Each structure stands twice: as C-alpha cells, then as structure tokens.
Amino acid sequence: MKKSKIWVALVALFVVLVGAGCSKQSNSSGDYSTLMKQGKTYVADEKYSQAEDKFEQAHQVKATDESDVYAKQANHMSDAKDSISEYNFSEALKDLNKVVYANNGYSVMTNRAKKQYKTISRVQSNIKNEINPLYDNAKSAYKDGNYQQAEQYCIQILDLPYINGKYYKQIRNKVNDLLDDAKDANGDSKSDENSSSKTNSSNSNEENKSSDTEKENNNSSTSSNANSSSSNSNNMTVGGQAVTARVIAQVRDKLSSMGVSTSSWSDQDVVNFMNSAAKNGHTTIDSYTQSDVNNFNK
C-alpha cells in the first residue's frame, strides 16, 4: 500500500515538472516571437539601432540563425545610416554591401540596402567624376588670382541638375563659400583697377595743364603713345582679368589635347586666342573647341 502511494506521488511530480517545462518553453517561444516582431517594426521605421536591440534580446531568449543574422543586418544598416549623415559614402557602401549579401537575411533590410547602395554609388560617382574636378579647378583659379574664372567653375557646379539633393549638401556648401570668396575678391580687384585708372587719369590731366603748348605741338604723337599704352595694359588680360603663366600653360595643354600645336604661338597669341574664344561664349578652358581655333586662325 505504501509503495503504491509512493509511485503515485512520483508520477504526479513528474507530470508537474513536465508541465512546468512545457509552460516555460511556450512562454519563451511567445517572448521570442514578440521581440522579433518588435524588431521588424523598428526596421519599418528605419530605427535600426532599436531593431538591433530587439533582435539581440530575441536571440538571448532563443538562439536562432534568424535572430542572429537580423541583428547583424540591423547593426550594419545603423552604421551605414550614420556614415551617410557624415558624408562618408565609402564606409556606408561597405556596410550596405554586408546587408545585401547576408545569408537568409530579413528581406525588408536586404531590398532597402540594395536600393540605397545604388543611390550612394551614383552620388559618389557624381562627386568624384563631375563635381571634384570642377571644384579643384575653381580652387586653383582662385589661388592664382583668377577670381572670375573661379566664379565660373563654381557656377558650373551649382548648375548641375542633381546638386540640390540632400546627399550633396556638404560639397554644395563648400562651393557656395568659394563662390562668395571669389566674388568678394573679384570686386576688390576691380576696385583696385578703377582706382589705378583714376590716378593715372588725374596725373595725365596735371601733365596736360602744365604743358599746353607742348601738347598742341605733339598732339599726334601723344595720341599714338596713349593708344599704345592702353593696348599694352590690356594685352595680357581676358575679361578684365590678368592671365597668369599657369593659365597660359593650361590653355596650351588643352589645345594640344585637341591636336593643335601652339609651339609657334607666343604667350600673347594664347591670350589673344582666349579673347577670341570668349567672344563665342567660351570663357573656360574646358569649353574651348576646334571651332574657336578655326575662327582665331582666320
């Protein structure tokens, strides 16, 4: 009788323990599903850091390949988002690539990463191949004192159809700052030229007043000298800006790339060509064409 009671008690205890284990397993499964669902909700809202936390919590409840890969994807998406906000596009592309090629990843993050990878790749290409070359030319022109040319390069950048996009804000601000500096410097340069012109005019008037007789006797000669002086002062300028030796060398390189030999051209010939091209609306080195050369050689 006693043995029978003992067996009954043992069976009852076993049933209780098994039931408790099943209940705990059921609760764990419920917690896992809830946490995974919460993580996906955060992904939908692009809150990847919070999503990563939920997926990691789910992994602690029940370690699965799914919770592990989702957490890693969310981590890379979060890092990519931070890199993009800092305009570090190279790092962003690395993280996005890891999301795309994660095995059995969450399709929402995978597809989103694919789309963003294409966008950021295009942005990086535009900056590298279109914007930076023009920006470097603008900085060089500004450094050489060719402020008007620097302005033109900056304006070319700001006229690009995509430049007002959110991913170009950093470079756009730099270009606008350089454009403002070039405009200010160009204004000062013109002011100095006007001041010099007024001073020369004043000195000329004083000389004329003190020598009326000599002026009458040598009117023809004086007129000729004045014209010569005026011509010389404008010989090495384009659009009112002095042309530096560096710019002349750049023009020669450009013409050489077009198959035009300038070995017999003097520096004055190069400047004259630049003025001729400017009349056709071609005021930057990159805009010169064979037609400009043909018109100049007529």
DACORGI-V904376 format. One record per residue. N is the residue number from 0. RES is the residue in one letter. PHI is phi in degrees with one decimal (999 if undefined). Layout:
<<N:RES:PHI> <N:RES:PHI>>
This chain:
<<0:M:999> <1:K:-65.3> <2:K:-63.9> <3:S:-62.6> <4:K:-65.9> <5:I:-64.6> <6:W:-63.9> <7:V:-62.6> <8:A:-65.0> <9:L:-65.7> <10:V:-62.7> <11:A:-63.1> <12:L:-64.2> <13:F:-61.8> <14:V:-62.5> <15:V:-64.0> <16:L:-65.3> <17:V:-63.2> <18:G:-63.5> <19:A:-64.7> <20:G:-65.1> <21:C:-64.5> <22:S:-64.5> <23:K:-64.9> <24:Q:-64.6> <25:S:-65.0> <26:N:-65.3> <27:S:-63.4> <28:S:-62.9> <29:G:-66.3> <30:D:-64.4> <31:Y:-59.6> <32:S:-62.7> <33:T:-63.9> <34:L:-65.7> <35:M:-64.7> <36:K:-65.3> <37:Q:-64.0> <38:G:-61.3> <39:K:-65.6> <40:T:-64.0> <41:Y:-65.5> <42:V:-62.4> <43:A:-59.1> <44:D:-90.7> <45:E:62.0> <46:K:-100.8> <47:Y:-72.4> <48:S:-64.3> <49:Q:-66.8> <50:A:-62.7> <51:E:-59.0> <52:D:-58.7> <53:K:-65.8> <54:F:-65.9> <55:E:-68.7> <56:Q:-63.0> <57:A:-62.5> <58:H:-66.3> <59:Q:-70.5> <60:V:-70.6> <61:K:-148.2> <62:A:-72.6> <63:T:-130.0> <64:D:-62.5> <65:E:-63.0> <66:S:-63.6> <67:D:-67.3> <68:V:-68.7> <69:Y:-64.2> <70:A:-63.2> <71:K:-67.5> <72:Q:-61.3> <73:A:-62.2> <74:N:-63.8> <75:H:-68.3> <76:M:-65.1> <77:S:-65.6> <78:D:-64.5> <79:A:-63.0> <80:K:-61.9> <81:D:-65.6> <82:S:-63.7> <83:I:-64.7> <84:S:-65.4> <85:E:-98.2> <86:Y:61.2> <87:N:-94.9> <88:F:-69.4> <89:S:-62.8> <90:E:-67.4> <91:A:-60.7> <92:L:-64.2> <93:K:-62.8> <94:D:-67.3> <95:L:-63.2> <96:N:-63.1> <97:K:-66.5> <98:V:-66.8> <99:V:-61.2> <100:Y:-99.3> <101:A:-71.3> <102:N:-70.7> <103:N:55.9> <104:G:-77.6> <105:Y:-74.1> <106:S:-57.4> <107:V:-63.0> <108:M:-70.7> <109:T:-61.2> <110:N:-66.9> <111:R:-66.0> <112:A:-66.1> <113:K:-60.2> <114:K:-65.0> <115:Q:-70.1> <116:Y:-60.4> <117:K:-62.8> <118:T:-63.6> <119:I:-67.3> <120:S:-62.0> <121:R:-66.1> <122:V:-61.9> <123:Q:-61.3> <124:S:-66.0> <125:N:-62.1> <126:I:-66.3> <127:K:-69.9> <128:N:-95.5> <129:E:-116.1> <130:I:-74.2> <131:N:-59.2> <132:P:-59.7> <133:L:-67.3> <134:Y:-66.0> <135:D:-63.8> <136:N:-63.4> <137:A:-64.0> <138:K:-66.3> <139:S:-65.5> <140:A:-62.5> <141:Y:-64.1> <142:K:-62.7> <143:D:-83.4> <144:G:86.2> <145:N:-90.5> <146:Y:-66.4> <147:Q:-64.9> <148:Q:-67.2> <149:A:-61.5> <150:E:-59.3> <151:Q:-63.6> <152:Y:-63.2> <153:C:-62.6> <154:I:-65.2> <155:Q:-59.4> <156:I:-66.7> <157:L:-70.2> <158:D:-89.7> <159:L:-63.0> <160:P:-63.5> <161:Y:-103.3> <162:I:-62.8> <163:N:-86.8> <164:G:-67.0> <165:K:-64.4> <166:Y:-77.2> <167:Y:-103.9> <168:K:-58.9> <169:Q:-62.1> <170:I:-68.3> <171:R:-63.1> <172:N:-64.7> <173:K:-63.8> <174:V:-65.5> <175:N:-62.8> <176:D:-64.4> <177:L:-66.2> <178:L:-62.6> <179:D:-62.5> <180:D:-63.6> <181:A:-65.2> <182:K:-63.9> <183:D:-63.0> <184:A:-66.4> <185:N:-65.3> <186:G:-65.9> <187:D:-65.4> <188:S:-63.8> <189:K:-65.8> <190:S:-64.0> <191:D:-64.6> <192:E:-65.1> <193:N:-64.8> <194:S:-64.5> <195:S:-64.4> <196:S:-63.5> <197:K:-65.4> <198:T:-64.6> <199:N:-63.0> <200:S:-65.1> <201:S:-64.9> <202:N:-62.7> <203:S:-64.4> <204:N:-64.5> <205:E:-63.9> <206:E:-64.6> <207:N:-65.3> <208:K:-65.9> <209:S:-83.7> <210:S:-145.7> <211:D:-63.1> <212:T:-65.2> <213:E:-64.2> <214:K:-62.8> <215:E:-66.2> <216:N:-72.7> <217:N:-122.0> <218:N:-57.3> <219:S:-64.5> <220:S:-65.4> <221:T:-62.5> <222:S:-61.6> <223:S:-63.9> <224:N:-65.1> <225:A:-63.5> <226:N:-63.7> <227:S:-63.5> <228:S:-62.5> <229:S:-63.2> <230:S:-64.0> <231:N:-64.4> <232:S:-68.9> <233:N:-106.0> <234:N:-57.3> <235:M:-105.9> <236:T:-127.8> <237:V:-133.7> <238:G:63.9> <239:G:83.8> <240:Q:-110.7> <241:A:-66.3> <242:V:-96.8> <243:T:-84.9> <244:A:-61.6> <245:R:-65.4> <246:V:-64.7> <247:I:-59.5> <248:A:-64.1> <249:Q:-65.5> <250:V:-65.4> <251:R:-60.2> <252:D:-62.2> <253:K:-62.7> <254:L:-65.6> <255:S:-62.8> <256:S:-66.4> <257:M:-91.5> <258:G:88.1> <259:V:-102.1> <260:S:-87.2> <261:T:-115.3> <262:S:-61.2> <263:S:-92.2> <264:W:-85.2> <265:S:-82.5> <266:D:-59.7> <267:Q:-64.7> <268:D:-62.4> <269:V:-63.2> <270:V:-64.3> <271:N:-62.2> <272:F:-62.3> <273:M:-59.8> <274:N:-66.1> <275:S:-65.1> <276:A:-65.7> <277:A:-62.6> <278:K:-65.4> <279:N:-92.6> <280:G:87.0> <281:H:-101.0> <282:T:-107.7> <283:T:-119.7> <284:I:-59.3> <285:D:-66.9> <286:S:-91.0> <287:Y:-65.1> <288:T:-128.8> <289:Q:-62.7> <290:S:-62.2> <291:D:-62.9> <292:V:-65.6> <293:N:-62.3> <294:N:-64.2> <295:F:-69.5> <296:N:-83.6> <297:K:-65.0>>
